[in-house]
Amino acid sequence: MTVIKRMFSAGLLSFAAWGASVHAADVTIGALFPLSGPNATYGDIFGSGANLAAEHINADKLIDGTLKIQYEDSQALPQQGVIGMNKLVNVSKVPYVLSAFTGVSKAISTTASRSKTVAINGGGVGPDLADLGPYFWNIIPLANFEVKAVLPYLIKERNLKRFVLVYVDDPLGEGIRKELTESLPQAGGELIEALSVPATAQQFSGIAARVRAANPDVIYIASYGSQQAQIVKQFRDNGIKQQFVSYTAFSIPEMSALPEAKGSLYTTQNVDWNSTDPVTKRFVDDFKKKHDKMPTAYIANYYNAVRLFGLLAHELQKKGKPITGENLLAQRIETKTFDLVGGKVTFADNGTVVSPMQVNEIDGAGGKVVSVVAE
């Protein structure tokens, strides 16, 4: 049985148990991940981090009762995300929902705000995710930080100044287009062309011809899932040899294993996987034991999102307060700083974290960090 199927089955079982005879001490949170469709690989990745955090919380008895995660399939589509969110909020009445993808996150934010349910994003990076209200939190640095982190390295250290952007026609792509348009001139670069592609597109020979004609130094790809892999492969097949650059979405195994992606650069938040910090070391060691590979930033994000819930819920239970979205928000504001994977994390007033960033290179051997950028 695949990881996705196990996650989906576990979600169905936890939902059925909740609706029937769950012990009063059980605590359930929700997760809106793509469990099917072309972006299902992200559901596997996100869920592996979330599930490990739940295991650690339960093993440590950090909260009274057993923590469970109810998974709903967003398919990475806003409409499906809203359907899943309504089920989690109105039927299961969870106080806390893991979200992913910019379009889905924006679509569910109204329900989160109206119902006072915390939604926490660890995968979408559209800059406007910082403006979705007090009940929408981001535990991943957003695209404006990712873009600003990579530009000095490309322009000053590699002397790559002429950019073409190929971006998916959705809120994520539009957010990165806006950030590059504003930031490139200030950094000493130039956006010579921005080419949008539909979210469902898989054929890119026409776009490749336009990129060849523009003859840039850098091709920034703002897409995700199977589409980003097809863009890279078809561009190389069409004779495009320039430097590929992207954001955290390139950190999935499919990109690391794609021969045409070798040499590509992408940004993530900076995490020292060799840290002796107890939280980070336990996360890395246990993930490697369970999956026989190193974790990635996405996996750490969703581990942190669930661990954050555990820390907040622990404090609320100590005070004898119910675990509600409203109380979780108040406790986050009161606590301010949290020990998570990667070190201590502090949230800004708008519920977004700011983190040191790193530039990674796909090298066909697990990848390497080529630059670290302070906050």
Helices and strands as residue ranges (DSSP letters): H 3-20, E 27-33, H 40-60, E 67-73, H 78-86, I 87-92, E 96-99, H 102-115, E 118-121, G 127-131, E 136-138, H 143-152, I 153-157, E 162-168, H 171-187, E 190-197, H 205-214, E 218-222, H 225-237, E 243-246, G 248-251, H 253-256, G 259-261, E 265-269, H 278-291, H 297-318, H 325-335, E 337-340, E 343-346, E 357-361, E 368-373
